[in-house]
Amino acid sequence: MISQTPDPPYYAVIFTSERTAVNNGYNEMAERMVELAKEQPGYLGHESARESLGITVSYWDSLEAIKHWKQNTEHLIAQQKGRSEWYASYKTRICRVERDYSFSI
């Protein structure tokens, strides 16, 4: 589902990843991170897709909200497990959304 974001400006965190073959709780942790992110002040929504390359884009109202999310205790644990078990590589990009537009039937 496409997130319904407010009028810009707002921020997008783009997390692109390549997985290892290790699952070991990955799906459960990913679901928990979605639920936890939704509880964070400043969270606006997210979109995610995974094939051989995974991309998750989360939307936030401020850089401060992104900083607090990155420092969340449970999220720090997930980040550590991601580096040690689940991801062969990843890249995080933080962008300011200046403009958006949409189409739907």
N, C-alpha and C positions, 0 to 999 in steps of 0.2 A: 504494500500500500504506500502511496506517495504521501509524505508528511504535509500537513497543512500548517505552514509557517506564517508568521506575521509579516506585515510590510517591512522591507529592509530599512535600515541595515540590521543584520544579525550575523552570527558566525557559524561556520561549518567546520567540523573536524572530520577529515577524510582519513580513514584507517584502511590501508590496503595491505593484504597479507597473503603469504603462501604457507600452507600448512605442512607439518610433518605427518608421518603415518600414525603418530601417537594420538589416541582419543582420550583415554584416561580422565574422564570427567569434563571434557571440553564442552559438550553440548549443554550440560547442566550449568557450567560456569557462564557460558554465553547467555543463557536464558536469565540467570541471576543478574548479570551485568545490565541487561535491558531493563529489568524490573528496578534495579537500584538506580540507574540513570534517570528513569522516569520520576523518581522521588527527589532528585537533586534540584535545588533552586536554580532557575535559569534554563532548565532543559526545555526544548521546544519540540523535539521529535527526532526520529531517525529513520533511515532506510538502509537495507542490507541485502546483499546478494553474494552467493558463493558458488563457484564452479571450481576450476583449477586455481583461480585467483579470487580472493574474497575482498569485497569492498563494503565498508560500513561508513555511512555519513551520518553524523549526529549534529543537531542544530542547537545553538545556545544563544542566549540573549546578550552575553558579554564575555570578554576574555577572562574576567574574574571567575565567572561560573565554570569555564573550562578548566581553569587552574584548580579550583576546588574539587572538580570531578577527578582530575588526574591524581590528586592527593588523597582521595577517599581510601580509607584503610582496606576495604574489600577489593577495590579496584587495583590497589597496589599489589595485592596478593595475586590477582588475575594477571597483571602485567608480568610479574616474576615467573609465574607458571607458563605464560606465553613464551617468554624468552628461553626458559629451560626445557620445555617439552613440546608445545603445540605449534610454534611457528618456525619455519625454516628461514623466513625473512618477513619484515614488515616495514612500512613507512607510514608516518603520520604527518598530515599537512593541516594547517589551521588557516582558514581563509575568512575574510570579511565578505559577506554577501552584500553587494551594492544594489543589485537589481534581480528580480525574478519575475517570471511570467509563466502562464500555464495554459493548457488545453485539456478539455475532457468532453466526452460524448454524453 
